[in-house]
Amino acid sequence: MHEWSLADAVIAAALEESRKEGLEEITEITLKIGELQQLDLEIFKFALDELARTRDEGLLLKDMKIKMEPEKAIFRCRVCGKEWDFGDIGLTEEEYEAVHFAPEVAHAYIRCPSCKSPDFEVIQGRGVLIQSIKGKSAGKVQ
Ligand SMILES: [Zn+2]
């Protein structure tokens, strides 16, 4: 259900944006999916397609392409200010999986690579963002 509510929020935001921009049709939407976002991408994609077909009679969204790009997780140490990503710390595959599927356990596996503090925050890679929306506006259609 998590995937469906996220997809619903994405479609609602896309429709809102298209109204603001005066678009007649949304042709492409690019999403950034955070590395730490717990999401079943197949269900998410299916939900987006389903909602795109049924929302607003599907008129705006019927030929919409959905692109998804991964967004790297970035951590920042609260003690020394160092920023790093998974590539910098060499987790084992099991540790990476554990953190990926339950980001709240990150602090058990990850330490600041500079000062070894476990006191850090996730500054990027935890959500789903709309990177861009492309569409045709009424005036520009041939
Ligand atoms: Zn540090």
Residues whose N, C-alpha, C, O or C-beta is under 5 A from the ligand:
A	BS01	ZN	C77 V79 C80 G81 K82 C112 S114 C115 K116 S117
